């Protein structure tokens, strides 16, 4: 029976093949074998890979050419045969496919093993987590699902799909009205449907990005026309609605993140992760420092015994553990488990392929996922006409945002704790022999600054303490092939300024990201010295003593007199001076004398004495300047 159904589906679409473009897709071995078994006529060509590329499950990747009109059939086959959405990645051409696979395999391995682009995951922002979670409601999520399933479909080439992106942009813009740190834009692709991108600028580290996404498009089996009904309530209106409710919570609580938040409704996920691939590649090529990605694809159908399942393949192990810790800590009544979904099953794969840490929490095991997706029956009633399961994922996303982007409900960003390391991020691009300079970074004495550069092609890193580096003057210059270089520089006893430079070496433009982790120097304004003045007179051998002046150890101290006839000036730290015990005694003719000294670190007080020398009375004015103890 399956063979006859396959033939019928193929017949529906083959007549339209000439009207659509040919396209290259990459698939895992399991999907490729299924395609050969059920739809061999769809495979127009197969191309060799640039090298032997293996997935993390040691399954070969296959590169084949198909007609774009058949992507919905391939997507449906992957759903029925492997309980997997997508399951393939679309590429613009054979050359771009081979280049992307070669590059993404290297970057993907980085993303799979990357511990973290930040100093470490931490759970220390509970008040913000609680406030965001309490602001989220089931009716808010349910309402957006109902709005989205009301579109005839949200297919990436249909007018309805195009309009759904405009609608979502307007919805997010209305929620964010009044926040000048939030922008909402359409990200255009080479097909009608745009992706929708909300950016909430970070206050303290805006060059570090935390990304959350869900896909906007919908699809059903048997091919799509402009008016084919594809409600996509669970796949993936539920993810978009969960993301939208998070945005409501962020704006209603006036949450201000420290890192920049990017929230994305992806176009064209169902036909090869095309929207997320464009955006993830854009972020990599522009050198953006993405510290974490969370994917929300299907959140509202509880088809398995546990509440939340974290996808364990093609994701980042360290961040998966972090997300599981979030559930255990902030949603202790929920159960959490792990499952797998295979090659290219959702948009997280686009970010993993670019070397970024990505995590995908899912509504069930893949064998227990919603059986109604990719059909006209994927409607809210299949989830009981409520969104309580999706609310669990919304609260998880709130915890993820609060603990990875950090921040609080205030316009004033918190100061870092004294002695706490900070990470500054710099991005840019340089051609051959072009230079990009950054700094100075004020670094605490007796500490170490660690600098890491990543990027494309070949750029060179230079670091120097106290002055800008040049090609001949620097404190660290790794001189490695490629743009992956590291420097570690130890600062002396006193705070120092550190300067960085990236210089292009390759003929092609090199994009780079530099992360500098260090302990900041004392950035508080220097204390202001205190000046005191005194006026009096002394006869011969008469003495006037002033003090004690309470001083900061190791600081400068000065005293000066001007006047008539001849008076002598004495200064001493720790006790009053005498004619035989002093730290400064200019012993000059007349009454114009001064002392400028630096106290020892142990000194906390200073004294001044004026003594008459001439037989006539000496009138004087005394000025004392010192740094007082606070």
C-alpha positions in Angstrom: 0.0 0.0 0.0 2.8 2.4 0.8 4.2 1.9 -2.7 1.0 2.9 -4.3 0.7 5.9 -2.1 4.2 6.9 -2.9 3.5 6.6 -6.6 0.4 8.8 -6.3 2.2 11.5 -4.4 4.9 11.5 -7.0 2.4 11.8 -9.8 1.0 14.9 -8.1 4.2 16.7 -8.4 6.2 15.4 -11.3 4.1 17.4 -13.8 5.2 20.6 -12.0 8.9 19.8 -11.9 9.8 21.9 -14.9 8.3 25.0 -13.3 10.6 24.7 -10.3 14.3 25.0 -9.9 16.7 22.1 -9.3 18.4 22.1 -5.9 21.1 20.2 -4.1 20.3 18.7 -0.7 22.5 16.9 1.9 20.9 14.0 3.8 22.0 11.4 6.3 22.4 7.8 5.3 19.1 6.7 6.8 17.1 9.3 4.9 19.0 8.7 1.7 18.3 4.9 1.8 14.6 5.7 2.4 14.5 8.1 -0.5 16.1 5.4 -2.8 13.5 2.8 -1.6 10.4 4.9 -2.0 11.1 7.8 -4.4 14.2 6.8 -6.5 12.8 8.9 -9.4 13.3 12.1 -7.4 17.1 11.6 -7.3 18.3 13.4 -10.4 22.1 13.4 -9.6 24.4 12.4 -6.8 27.7 14.2 -6.3 30.9 13.2 -4.4 31.7 15.0 -1.2 34.9 17.1 -1.0 36.2 14.5 1.5 34.9 11.7 3.6 32.5 13.5 5.9 30.9 11.7 8.8 28.2 12.7 11.1 28.7 12.3 14.8 26.8 8.9 14.5 29.4 7.8 11.9 26.7 7.9 9.2 27.8 9.2 5.8 26.3 12.4 4.4 24.9 12.1 0.9 24.7 15.0 -1.5 22.0 14.7 -4.2 20.2 16.9 -6.7 16.3 17.0 -6.6 13.7 19.4 -7.9 12.6 22.1 -5.5 9.0 21.1 -6.2 9.6 17.7 -4.5 10.9 19.1 -1.2 7.5 18.7 0.5 7.4 15.0 -0.5 10.9 14.4 0.8 10.0 16.2 4.0 6.9 14.1 4.4 8.8 10.9 3.7 11.3 11.8 6.5 8.3 12.4 8.8 6.7 9.1 8.1 9.8 6.9 7.9 11.9 8.4 10.6 9.6 10.5 12.8 11.7 13.5 11.8 10.9 17.0 10.6 13.1 18.1 7.8 16.0 15.7 7.8 17.9 17.4 5.0 19.7 20.7 4.3 19.1 22.6 1.1 22.0 24.3 -0.8 22.0 26.9 -3.5 24.4 25.0 -5.9 26.7 22.0 -6.0 29.7 24.2 -5.4 28.2 25.9 -2.4 27.0 22.6 -1.1 30.5 21.1 -1.2 32.0 24.2 0.3 29.4 24.4 3.0 29.7 20.8 4.0 33.5 20.9 4.2 33.5 24.1 6.3 30.5 23.2 8.4 31.9 19.8 9.4 34.9 21.5 11.0 32.7 24.1 12.7 30.1 21.5 13.7 32.7 19.5 15.5 33.5 22.7 17.4 29.9 23.3 18.2 29.4 19.7 19.4 32.3 19.8 21.8 32.4 23.5 22.8 32.2 23.7 26.5 31.1 27.3 26.4 32.0 30.6 24.8 31.6 32.2 28.2 33.5 31.7 31.5 31.0 29.0 32.5 27.3 28.4 32.9 25.9 29.6 36.2 22.5 29.6 38.0 22.5 32.8 40.1 19.7 34.9 38.7 16.7 33.4 40.4 14.7 36.6 41.1 14.7 37.4 37.4 13.9 33.8 36.4 10.9 33.8 38.8 9.6 37.2 37.6 9.7 36.1 33.9 8.1 32.7 34.6 5.3 34.2 36.6 4.5 36.7 33.8 3.9 33.9 31.3 0.3 32.6 30.8 -1.3 29.7 29.0 -4.0 31.9 27.3 -1.2 34.1 25.8 0.4 31.1 24.1 -3.0 29.6 23.1 -4.1 32.8 21.4 -1.1 33.0 19.2 -1.4 29.3 18.1 -5.1 30.1 17.2 -4.0 33.1 15.2 -1.3 31.3 13.3 -3.4 28.2 12.5 -6.0 30.5 11.0 -3.7 31.2 8.1 -4.6 28.9 5.2 -0.9 27.8 5.3 2.4 29.4 6.1 4.4 27.7 3.3 7.5 29.5 2.4 6.5 30.3 -1.2 2.8 31.0 -0.7 1.2 34.4 -0.3 -0.1 33.2 3.1 3.4 32.3 4.2 4.6 35.7 3.1 1.7 37.4 5.0 2.3 35.4 8.1 5.8 36.8 8.4 4.4 40.4 8.1 1.8 39.6 10.7 4.3 38.2 13.1 6.6 41.2 12.7 3.7 43.5 13.5 2.6 41.4 16.5 6.1 41.5 18.0 6.5 45.2 17.2 3.3 46.0 19.1 4.4 43.9 22.1 7.7 45.8 22.2 6.3 49.3 21.7 8.0 51.8 23.9 11.3 49.9 24.3 14.0 51.8 22.4 16.4 48.9 23.0 14.3 46.5 20.9 14.1 46.3 17.1 11.9 44.0 15.0 12.8 43.4 11.3 12.1 41.1 8.4 15.1 39.1 7.2 14.6 38.6 3.5 15.6 35.5 1.6 15.5 34.4 -2.0 11.9 33.2 -1.6 8.7 35.1 -0.7 8.5 34.3 3.1 10.9 36.4 5.3 12.2 35.3 8.7 11.3 37.6 11.6 14.1 38.8 13.8 13.7 40.7 17.2 16.9 42.1 18.7 17.1 43.2 22.3 20.4 45.0 22.8 22.5 43.9 25.7 23.5 46.6 28.2 26.9 45.4 29.4 28.1 43.0 26.7 26.1 43.8 23.6 28.6 42.0 21.3 27.7 38.6 22.9 24.5 37.1 21.5 21.9 34.6 23.0 19.6 33.3 20.2 16.2 31.7 20.6 14.3 30.5 17.6 11.2 28.7 16.2 10.1 28.1 12.6 7.2 30.0 11.1 6.5 28.0 8.0 4.0 25.0 7.7 3.7 22.1 5.3 1.6 19.0 4.6 2.3 15.9 2.6 1.3 15.4 -1.0 2.7 18.7 -2.3 1.8 22.3 -1.6 0.0 24.9 -3.7 -0.7 28.5 -2.7 -4.1 27.6 -1.1 -3.3 24.1 0.3 -4.6 23.9 3.9 -1.6 23.5 6.3 -2.5 24.8 9.8 0.7 23.7 11.5 -0.7 24.3 15.0 1.9 22.2 16.8 4.5 22.3 14.0 5.5 25.0 14.6 2.9 27.6 15.6 3.4 26.2 19.2 7.1 27.2 19.1 6.4 30.7 17.7 3.6 31.2 20.3 6.0 30.1 23.1 8.6 32.5 21.9 6.0 35.3 21.6 4.8 34.7 25.2 8.5 35.0 26.3 8.6 38.4 24.5 5.5 39.5 26.4 7.1 38.5 29.7 10.3 40.3 28.9 8.5 43.5 28.0 5.8 43.4 30.8 8.5 42.9 33.5 10.9 45.4 31.8 13.6 42.9 31.7 16.9 44.3 30.4 19.5 41.6 29.3 23.2 42.1 29.8 23.9 40.1 26.6 22.1 40.8 23.4 19.0 38.7 22.9 18.0 37.6 19.3 14.6 36.0 18.9 13.8 34.6 15.5 10.8 33.2 13.6 12.6 31.2 10.8 11.2 30.9 7.3 11.5 27.7 5.2 12.5 25.2 7.9 10.4 22.4 6.4 12.2 22.5 3.1 15.8 22.1 4.2 16.4 24.5 7.1 16.8 27.2 4.6 15.9 30.3 6.6 18.0 29.4 9.7 20.9 28.3 7.4 21.0 31.8 5.9 20.9 33.5 9.3 23.4 31.2 11.0 25.9 31.6 8.1 25.4 35.4 8.2 26.2 35.4 11.9 29.3 33.3 11.4 30.6 35.4 8.4 30.0 38.7 10.3 32.0 37.4 13.3 29.1 37.6 15.8 29.9 35.9 19.1 26.9 33.6 19.7 27.2 32.2 23.2 24.1 29.9 23.0 21.2 28.9 20.8 17.8 27.4 22.0 15.4 25.9 19.4 11.6 25.7 20.1 10.1 23.4 17.5 6.9 21.6 18.6 6.2 22.3 22.2 2.5 21.5 22.8 1.8 17.8 22.3 2.7 15.6 25.2 3.1 12.3 23.5 5.5 10.7 25.9 5.7 10.1 29.7 8.2 12.8 30.5 7.5 16.6 30.3 10.6 17.8 28.4 13.0 15.8 26.2 16.4 17.3 25.3 17.7 16.3 21.9 21.1 14.7 22.5 22.5 14.5 18.9 23.8 17.4 16.8 23.6 19.6 19.9 26.1 20.9 22.5 26.6 18.5 25.4 27.6 21.2 27.9 24.7 23.5 27.1 22.3 20.5 27.2 23.4 19.8 30.7 22.9 23.5 31.5 19.4 23.4 30.1 18.6 20.3 32.1 19.9 22.0 35.2 17.5 24.9 34.5 14.5 22.5 34.5 15.6 20.7 37.7 16.2 24.0 39.5 13.4 26.2 38.3 10.7 23.7 37.3 11.3 20.9 39.9 7.8 19.4 39.4 8.6 18.5 35.8 10.4 15.4 34.5 13.2 15.8 31.9 14.8 13.2 29.8 16.9 12.8 26.6 16.2 11.6 23.0 17.7 11.8 19.5 16.3 13.1 16.2 19.0 12.5 13.5 20.5 14.6 10.8 19.1 18.1 10.2 15.8 17.5 12.1 15.3 21.2 13.0 16.9 24.7 12.9 19.3 24.0 15.7 21.4 22.0 13.2 22.1 25.2 11.2 23.7 26.8 14.2 25.6 23.6 15.1 27.0 23.5 11.6 28.4 27.0 12.1 30.2 26.0 15.3 27.7 27.5 17.8 26.5 25.8 20.9 22.8 24.8 20.3 20.2 23.0 22.4 16.8 21.6 21.3 14.2 20.8 24.0 11.3 18.8 22.5 7.7 17.9 23.4 8.2 14.1 23.4 10.5 11.4 22.2 10.6 11.4 18.4 8.6 8.2 18.3 6.0 9.8 20.5 5.8 13.1 18.7 2.5 14.5 17.4 1.2 12.1 14.7 -0.9 14.8 13.1 1.9 17.1 11.9 2.3 17.7 8.2 -1.4 17.2 7.7 -4.5 19.4 7.7 -5.3 17.8 11.1 -2.4 19.6 12.9 -4.8 21.8 14.8 -5.0 22.9 18.5 -7.8 20.5 19.4 -5.2 17.6 19.1 -3.6 19.2 22.2 -6.9 19.5 24.1 -7.5 23.0 22.9 -5.0 24.4 25.4 -1.3 25.3 25.6 -0.4 24.0 29.0 2.4 21.8 27.7 3.9 24.7 25.7 3.8 26.8 28.8 6.4 24.4 30.3 8.8 25.2 27.4 8.0 29.0 27.7 9.1 28.9 31.4 12.2 26.9 30.4 13.0 29.6 27.8 12.6 32.3 30.4 15.1 30.6 32.7 17.5 30.2 29.7 17.3 33.9 28.9 17.7 35.0 32.5 20.6 32.7 33.3 22.5 32.9 30.0 21.9 36.5 28.9 21.8 37.6 32.6 20.4 41.1 33.4 17.6 42.4 35.6 14.5 44.6 35.6 16.4 48.0 35.8 17.8 50.6 33.4 21.0 50.6 35.4 23.3 47.7 34.6 24.9 46.1 37.6 28.6 46.7 38.2 30.7 43.6 38.1 31.9 42.3 41.5 35.3 43.5 42.4 37.9 41.1 41.2 35.4 39.3 38.9 36.6 38.6 35.4 34.8 40.1 32.4 34.9 39.2 28.8 35.0 41.9 26.1 34.2 40.9 22.5 35.3 42.6 19.3 34.4 41.7 15.8 35.4 42.9 12.4 37.1 42.0 9.1 40.4 42.9 7.5 41.9 42.5 4.1 45.6 41.7 3.5 47.8 44.1 5.6 44.8 45.9 6.9 44.7 46.5 10.7 41.8 46.7 13.2 42.7 48.0 16.7 40.9 47.7 20.0 41.5 49.0 23.5 42.8 50.0 25.8 41.5 47.4 28.3 42.2 48.5 31.9 43.5 45.3 33.5 44.2 44.8 37.2 47.8 44.4 38.3 49.1 40.9 39.1 46.4 39.3 36.9 46.4 37.6 33.5 44.5 38.7 30.4 43.5 35.8 28.0 42.7 36.7 24.4 41.2 34.3 21.9 40.6 35.0 18.2 38.5 32.9 15.8 37.4 33.6 12.2 37.7 32.9 8.6 40.8 32.8 6.2 43.9 34.2 8.0 44.2 37.1 10.3 47.0 37.6 12.9 46.6 38.6 16.5 48.9 41.1 18.3 48.7 42.1 22.0 50.8 44.7 23.8 50.7 46.1 27.3 51.0 49.9 27.8 50.9 51.0 24.1 49.4 50.0 20.8 51.1 47.0 19.1 52.9 47.2 15.8 54.2 44.5 13.6 57.6 44.8 15.4 56.5 45.8 18.9 54.2 43.5 20.8 54.0 41.3 23.9 52.2 38.4 22.2 52.1 37.4 18.5 51.1 33.7 18.0 51.8 33.7 14.2 49.6 30.7 13.4 48.0 29.6 10.1 44.4 30.6 9.9 42.5 33.0 12.2 42.4 30.8 15.3 45.0 32.3 17.7 45.4 32.8 21.4 47.4 35.0 23.7 47.9 35.1 27.5 49.7 38.1 29.0 50.5 38.6 32.7 50.3 42.1 34.1 52.8 43.5 36.5 52.1 44.8 40.0 50.1 47.9 38.9 47.0 48.2 36.7 47.9 48.5 33.1 46.3 49.2 29.7 46.2 46.4 27.2 45.9 47.0 23.4 44.8 44.5 20.7 45.3 44.4 17.0 44.0 42.1 14.2 46.0 42.3 11.0 45.0 40.6 7.7 47.4 38.2 6.2 45.5 36.3 3.5 44.5 37.9 0.2 40.9 37.2 0.9 39.1 39.2 3.5 39.3 37.7 7.0 36.3 38.0 9.4 37.2 37.6 13.1 35.9 37.6 16.6 38.2 38.4 19.5 37.3 37.6 23.1 39.4 39.2 25.8 38.8 37.8 29.4 40.5 39.8 32.2 40.1 41.3 35.7 39.3 45.0 35.3 41.6 47.5 36.9 40.2 50.1 39.3 37.9 52.1 37.2 36.7 54.4 40.0 37.8 58.1 39.7 41.0 58.9 41.5 40.5 60.4 45.0 40.8 64.1 45.2 43.6 65.6 47.4 42.7 67.9 50.2 44.3 71.3 50.6 44.5 73.2 53.9 45.9 76.7 54.5 47.1 78.4 57.7 48.5 81.8 58.5 50.5 82.9 61.6 53.8 84.4 62.8 56.8 83.2 64.8 59.7 84.9 66.5 63.2 83.5 66.7 63.2 79.8 67.9 59.4 79.9 68.3 57.6 76.8 66.8 54.1 76.3 65.4 53.1 72.6 64.9 50.2 71.4 62.7 48.7 67.9 62.5 48.3 65.1 62.6 47.0 65.0 59.0 45.4 61.6 58.4 46.9 60.4 55.1 46.6 57.4 52.7 49.7 55.2 52.9 51.9 55.5 49.8 50.4 58.8 48.7 52.0 62.1 48.0 52.2 64.8 50.7 53.3 68.4 50.2 53.8 71.5 52.4 54.9 75.0 51.5 55.4 78.4 53.2 55.7 81.9 52.0 56.2 84.9 54.1 58.5 87.7 55.5 61.9 87.5 57.1 63.1 83.9 57.7 61.1 81.0 58.9 62.0 77.3 58.5 59.7 74.4 57.4 59.8 70.8 58.9 57.7 67.8 57.9 57.6 64.3 59.5 55.5 61.2 59.1 54.2 59.4 62.1 55.0 62.0 64.8 55.7 65.7 65.2 59.1 66.9 63.8 61.8 68.4 65.9 65.0 70.3 64.9 66.8 66.9 64.8 64.1 64.5 63.7 62.3 65.2 60.4 61.7 63.7 56.9 62.0 67.1 55.1 63.9 70.3 56.1 64.7 72.6 53.1 66.9 75.0 55.3 66.9 78.0 53.0 67.3 81.7 53.4 64.0 83.6 53.7 60.5 82.2 54.3 59.9 80.6 51.0 60.3 76.8 51.4 58.5 73.7 50.3 58.6 69.9 50.9 57.2 67.3 48.5 57.3 63.7 49.7 55.7 60.3 49.1 54.6 58.5 52.3 55.6 54.9 52.9 52.8 52.4 52.6 52.7 52.0 56.4 52.4 55.8 57.0 49.0 57.0 58.1 49.7 60.5 59.5 51.9 63.5 58.8 52.9 66.6 60.8 54.3 70.0 59.8 56.3 72.5 61.9 57.2 76.2 61.2 60.1 77.6 63.3 61.3 81.2 63.4 64.9 81.8 62.6 65.4 85.6 62.2 65.4 87.8 65.2 62.5 89.7 63.7 59.1 88.2 63.7 58.3 86.2 60.5 54.8 86.2 59.1 54.0 83.2 57.0 51.2 81.4 55.0 51.3 77.6 55.1 49.7 75.4 52.5 49.4 71.6 53.0 48.1 69.2 50.4 47.5 65.5 51.0 45.3 62.5 50.2 43.0 62.0 53.2 41.9 58.7 54.5 38.2 58.0 53.7 
